[in-house]
Amino acid sequence: MHLVDVQHLSRSFGNVRALRDVTLSLEPGTIGLIGNNGAGKSTLLKVLLGLLKPDSGGGTIMGCDISHGTSELRGRVGYMPEAAAIVPMLKGVEFVTFGGDLYGMPHRDARRRAHEVLNYVGLGELRYRRLEEYSAGNLQRLKLAAALVHDPQLLLLDEPTNGLDPAGRVAMLQLLEDLIAETGKSIFLCTHLLGDVERLCRQIVVLDRGTVVRAGTMSEMRDQVSNRYELSWMGPAPAFRAALVVAGVEFADPTDEGQTKVMTVVPANFSTTTFFEIARAAGAVLTELKADEENLERLFFRVTEQASQTSAAV
């Protein structure tokens, strides 16, 4: 069974089209939903949860129809919203218990589980503190606890590190990383912070102006860059660089003549051993030779730029 399987979803708010003909089939696991602010990420999560009805299209999440939020769906999915979503004057344990009530748990079970998950996310000592007294980092942990209270199979996390300082962001990512490793839960992580996705997620969905422009694993989506190598060396930079040019090697980025670390583009049928031969002839010693591998940031800008060019051509 697919974790998410939707076809031709569209959703508008007045004249603004937040989602445009979204079709996705995703396997269980860790999924990163990335896109610029306003790309439609939060709208897609709310449609999947049944909190918003699509203008057209449909599908399932965890086997449940998304056309309406059923109690079965609420029992299988935990949702951590981007907004603070706190109720003033409530205490931490009351807030998480209330989340369990909304998910359909018996109140006594919800109360017991609230204590357990607050301990798990590191808020055990703050369970009786009022929500308005929580820091931004602790509020994020509290929302995560509320999403976990009913032990769901899938977590939908909307910007879980939003508004956190660097230390708080690292702590939240470590908590999520441990959660994935210990429980094996599926995670749908919605964020514009690419580093968070690169650390936690195996599958990636790129959303741009309401449209899915690419979806798959990182290995499937990476550009084939087998002809690019990063070089570092010790020795005479100009002589080595000149010898590389004679051999047909190009420099990927403008660099200073004295720079001894460069990204190169090699011609077809170029052997990496040739780098060592050229270096030896030029009186240089290679200290690093590494094949270029496209990271998520470069992948994101590449696919969104391609989508923009295609849209402009149409």
N, C-alpha and C positions, 0 to 999 in steps of 0.2 A: 504494500500500500504506500502510495506517495504521501509524504508529510504534507505538502501543499500541492494542489492540482487545480488551477483556475484557468479559465478561457475567456478572453475578450472582455475583461473587466474595464469599465469606464465609469468615471465619477466626476461630476462638475459641481462647482459652487457658484451659482449665477453664471457669469460669462467666463469664469476661470475653469479650465479643464485640468483637474488635479491628476487624474489617471486616464490614459489613452490606450484602449485595446490591449490591456496587460494579459499576457498568457504565460503561465509558469508551471513547471512540473519539477518539484524538488524532493530529493530523498531525505530520510531522517539523518540528523547529524548537526553540525554547526554551520550556520548560514549567515553571511554578512550582507545586509541590504544597505548599499552605499549610494550616495548622490549628494549634490549640492543642496543647500537650504532651499526649500520650496520645490524639490524634485518630486514630491508626492509620497515620500516614505511613510510618514505617520498616517496619511490617508489610507495607504494600502494596508497597514497593520489594522486599522479600525474596520476596514471592509472585511478583512479575514476573520476578525472577531465577531462580526455581525453587529457592531456598534453603528456602522454606517451601511446603508443599502446602496449597492451599485446601481447606476443608471441603466447599465446593460451588462450582460455576461453573468457568469456564475462559476461555481466550483466547490471544492471541499478542502477542509483542513483537518488533519487527523481523522479523515473519513466522515466528518460532519459537514453538512451543507452550510455554506456561509450566508445563505439568503436570510437567515434569521439566527440570532444568538440563542442556542438551546442550552438547557441545563447539562446535557451530555458534553457539549463543547466546553462549557465553563469548568466542568470537572476535569477535562484533559489538558487545558491550556492555562498558563499563568501569564498575566500581563503586567508589565512595569511601565507605566506611562511616563512621558517626558515631563509633563507638568508636575508640580509639587504634590497636588491632589491630597493635601492634608486637611484634617478637620480640627480646627482650633479647640483647645481645652481637652482633647482626647489624650490619653497616655499611650505610649508606644505599644504596650501589650493589648490595649483596647483597640487600637487601629488595626493591628494585624489580625486580631480575633474577628473584627468586623469584616475584614477581607475574607476570612474563612466562612463567615455567615453568608456573604454575597456569593461565594462559590458553591453554596448549597450544603456545607458541612453542618452536622449537629453542633449546637453552640458549645456544648461541653468539650467535644473533640477539637473544635476550633480554638478554644481557650488553651487546651493542653498543647496543641501543635504550635500555637503562637509563642509559648515559652521556649519550645525546642528550636524553632527557626531563628528566634532572636538571639539565642545562644550561638547558633551556627554562624550567623553573620557578624558576630562580635558586639551585639548590643544588649547582652544579658544584664549588664549593670545599669543600663539606661531604660529598662523596660517600663518603669513607673514614672518616667519624666514626661512632661507635656510636650507635644509635638513642636510647639513654637519655640521651645528651648533647644531643639536639635540643631546641630551644624548642618551645612549643605551636604557634606560627606555622609553624615549619619542619616540624613533624610533619604539619601539614595539607597543606603543599606536597608533602611526601614521599608522602602517600597519594594526592594528585592525580597525581603522577608514576607511581605504581604502576598507577593506573587508565588512564593514557594509554599505557603501555609497548607495548601491542600495536596501537596506532592504531585504536581502536574507532570505529564510526559513531555510537554513542550513549553518553553519560556519565550515570550515575545518581549524583548527589551528595547524600549525606545530611548535612545541617547542615555545609557546608564552612567556615563562618565561626564555628562553635561554639567558645567559649572563647577567642576572640582579642580582644586589646585593640583600641581604635578604629583605630590605625594598621595593625595586622595585618589587620583586617577590610577596610579600604580597599584594602590591597595585594592581598589575595586576590580581591576583587571585580574589581579592575583586571586581574588575571591571567586570570580567567575571561572577562571582557569581550573581552580581546585574543584569547583562544583561540577564542571564538565567531566573531569577525570574521575571523580569519586562516584558520580551518580549515572553517568552516561546519558543524561537528558539531552534532548535536542534543543538547540538555541537558535532563535531568529533575532539577530542583533542588528538593529537599525541605527545607523550613525553616519555622520559626515567625517569622522576621525578615522582615516584609513589605517593608522597604526593599530588601533584597537581590533579592527577586522583581521589584519594580517597576523596578529598574535593569536587570535582565538578561533578563526573560522576556516573551514575547508572549502565550502561552497560560497560563491559570490554572485550577487545580483546587482547589476549597475542600472540605476534608474536615473533618467535624465528628462526633465520637463514632462513627467508623467508617463514616460515610455520606457519599457525594458529594452536597453540597447545591447546588453550582453548578460548571459547567465551561464554558470558552469564552475568547475574547479579552477584554481589558480593555474595548475599545469596545463589545463585545456585552453585557457584564455590568454596565456602569455604569448607575446609575439615571438616568433622564431628568430633568435638573434645569434645564431651559431657562428656568424662571421664577425662578431665583435669580441674584443679582448681588452682587458685592463692590464696595463704594463707599469711596473715600477723598476727602476734600475739605479745602479751607482756607476758613475763614470761620466765621460764627456757627453752631455746631452745633445748639443748641436750635431755632432758627428753621427751619433746613433740615430737621431731623428732623420737626418738626411739620407742615411742608408736605408731606413725603413721606407721612405718615399720612393727611392729608386726601385725597391722591391715591389712597389704597387700598393703599399699600405697607406691608408688615409687616416686622418685624425678626426674623431667624431665631433669634438668640441674645440673651439679656438683655445689655444694654449700658448703660454710664453715659451720662447725658444729654449730657455734654461730649465724648464720644468721637467722633472724626471718621473712623473706619474701621469699617464695619459690613457684615454680610451681610444682604441684603434678599430678600424674596419678593414678587414683583410680581403684580398681577391679570392675568387673561387679556386679550389684545390690548393689553398695555402696550408702548409703544414706548420704546426706550432714549433717544431724543432728548428724551423727557419729563423724564428726570433732569437734563439740561442746562437745560431751561426752568425747572424748579423751583429749581435751584441759583441761576440768574441772578436770579430773582424774590426769593430769600431772601438775596441778597448773598453767596453762596458760590461757590467755584470748584472744580469737580471735578478731582482730580489722578489718579484711577484709576477705571476702570469695567471690571470683568472678570466674564465669565460664570463661574458656579461649575462646577467639574468635579470629580466624585467621585474621590478618590484610593483607593488599594488598601486603606488602613486603614479608611476609612469603608465601602467596599464589603464588606470582610470582616465587620465588625460588623453591617452591615445583613443580609447573607444568613444569617449564623449565628443572629441574633436571629429572623429569619423562620422558620428551621428549628426553633428551640426552641418558638416559638409554635404551629407546626403540629403538632409532636410532642406538646405539652401538650394541644392540642385533641383529638387522637386518643386 
